[in-house]
Amino acid sequence: MIPDEILATLTLRAGFNSAVVVAGTACLGVAAGVIGSFMLLRKRAMVSDALSHATLPGIALAFLIATALGMEGRSLPVLLAGALFSGVLGVLAIQAISRFTRLPEDAAIGAVLSVFFGVGVVLLSHIQTLATGNQAGLKTFILGQTAAMNRNEAMAIAGLALAALAACVLLFKEFRLLCFDPGFAAGQGWPTVRIDLTLMGLTTLVTVIGLQTVGLILIIALLIVPPAAARFWTEKLWAMLVIAAVLGGISGWLGASLSALVPRLPAGAVIVLVAGSLFLFSFLFAPARGVVATAWRQARLRLAYAEQAALTGLLHGRPPASGGMDTWLRVRGMVRDSALTARGRDAARSSERNRRLWERFLIHYPTLVPGRANWGIDPIDRVLPRDLVLELESLPEQLSP
Amino acid sequence: MDMLFSLRSGQKPGDGPAAPASPLEVRDLTVAYNRKPVLWSVDYTAPSQGLIAIVGPNGAGKSTFVKACLGLVPSVSGSVKVYGSPLGKRRSLIGYVPQRESVDWDFPASALDVAAMGRYGMIGWCRPVGRAHREAARACLDRVGMADFADRQIGQLSGGQQQRVFLARALAQEARIYFMDEPFAGVDAATERAVIQVLRDLDSAGRTVICVHHDLQTVADYFDHVLLLNTRVVAAGPVGSTLNAETLHRTYGGRLGPADVPGVRKHVAEAGAA
């Protein structure tokens, strides 16, 4: 594989056919990212997993029936119709079990997922014993294969994905309300069951059109991993949707390109690996909720509290408890020969005043919560309004007994 | 802050129900999932003025009563009428404050986003939240003292502030009858004062407010009417004549009497002296 060829595929210059396939898969990733975000927030991530696994018996049955009727068993519309049928059946089975029994939903999901998939595997083995010699394509539905796609199929995928995306944009407000507070939504008169079904329907659509490219085992990853990664970056829903769409689109784009270059490489696995890498990066480095940023904030806060305690102690003649803090203050030029420098004394006095005002604020206004301030550390003059600071300063030192 | 009410109080002719229908009329309501019904043949007619508290022990069906009034749980029998009409026709007149624990506060939304949800019913299908509705929602946040927190992610708010956001969302509905499920549960003193002030404003603006209330000490101070509920209706009426040793004993069984609750003891003593 020469680099030029890789570059050509990625930039859609390797011929019209593969360009359409790559673009179609990217559209699928965008739609899955947006719809998956709502499924994640509706806490239905695992339902979509069961849905995708439940499509397998439908695919096998559709093949068997079509072949028995003398039709072309591998015709894509027939197979997808079968997938749609048994996928919906699987979701209905989950809803029926959790509604009419006392089993929790996750148990219902586990049971339906495994039983449907098991039936599918049995049917698939049966098909392989048949002498039609035409069943080879079915297995690509399990792990996905973009190389087998033609341009019409890819265009259909792109079109349906964009339609699903448009539906999400139209129903943004309704989905947001349903995902946050279905009880309130119903109280306001929204038909929550029908909105839920619409969301499930869009998920089913994405799953079925993704069978060929991503495969039924891994389509869940495209629905859940980009939204989960997007959540690390933002506290806003629309931003989460946009980021999930971008991450899903990149995953589809790169995955389909690589899979088109290496025909034996299952597209689903490559797409999921790309999505997984993006997730890992977000998990570690996203500034809003990522691990590194969180740890960094906590470490800085701890240092600030320790420094404040050490400076106040030195001001009253107590040396820092740890040698590390002593070194730190010397490096910062606040301590020389175990005594505060002029700069250190200024810092200590201002730090002590800051802490005293914060204490008074805490006592006199226990229910007020200032913005994203670090209590006791951030300069209070910058956090609270001027008149409130003046009021705190004028309060008597001794609280009433 | 009064803008909200003045908007609604200037009623057009034929806008509201002309007949003096009760805000809420519940007939023979039964809700049952298992052998023991949660609510059993409940009859209740809400007065058109004064704040109403629903009081009863844990598991008495207080929340279920509210949810059944809103049509959120299926009833076995009975009917609910709001201003003389079935629920379906009166949705836009109903405001709702669910229990705070009923949602995931880590949801990616700001306080303003949540308050604006109260407007969704008026906005209708598939249309975005316009500027006017956002400003109305912001005014409601201001009414509960949360204007400075409008853009804060809801997970970063304290419990009391989250409760106030829920109240702002209900205010944004501009309803005529409000159902509130434990609006005082687990809130700080400042929130409790803010909430009761809003409830009193609603009452004086002619709105009906029905609250599930868990704190017997404050029932007599905060509310004008009480519905004592324990699967069936034990008693209902003005707080002064309804809340007494006997009705409390019948509501809570032997578990609790007025002697256990200083606020009620004082109230009962005053009622006895009068």
Chai-1 contact restraints between the chains, C-beta under 6 A:
chainA,res_idxA,chainB,res_idxB,connection_type,confidence,min_distance_angstrom,max_distance_angstrom,comment,restraint_id
A,L170,B,C126,contact,1.0,0.0,6.0,A-B,restraint_1
A,L177,B,M117,contact,1.0,0.0,6.0,A-B,restraint_2
A,L177,B,Y120,contact,1.0,0.0,6.0,A-B,restraint_3
A,F180,B,F107,contact,1.0,0.0,6.0,A-B,restraint_4
A,D181,B,V103,contact,1.0,0.0,6.0,A-B,restraint_5
A,G183,B,L72,contact,1.0,0.0,6.0,A-B,restraint_6
A,G183,B,P98,contact,1.0,0.0,6.0,A-B,restraint_7
A,G183,B,S102,contact,1.0,0.0,6.0,A-B,restraint_8
A,F184,B,Y96,contact,1.0,0.0,6.0,A-B,restraint_9
A,F184,B,P98,contact,1.0,0.0,6.0,A-B,restraint_10
A,A186,B,L72,contact,1.0,0.0,6.0,A-B,restraint_11
A,G187,B,L70,contact,1.0,0.0,6.0,A-B,restraint_12
A,G187,B,Y96,contact,1.0,0.0,6.0,A-B,restraint_13
A,Q188,B,G121,contact,1.0,0.0,6.0,A-B,restraint_14
A,G189,B,R91,contact,1.0,0.0,6.0,A-B,restraint_15
A,E235,B,P108,contact,1.0,0.0,6.0,A-B,restraint_16
A,E235,B,Q153,contact,1.0,0.0,6.0,A-B,restraint_17
A,K236,B,P108,contact,1.0,0.0,6.0,A-B,restraint_18
A,L237,B,P108,contact,1.0,0.0,6.0,A-B,restraint_19
A,M240,B,P108,contact,1.0,0.0,6.0,A-B,restraint_20
A,T367,B,D188,contact,1.0,0.0,6.0,A-B,restraint_21
A,T367,B,A190,contact,1.0,0.0,6.0,A-B,restraint_22
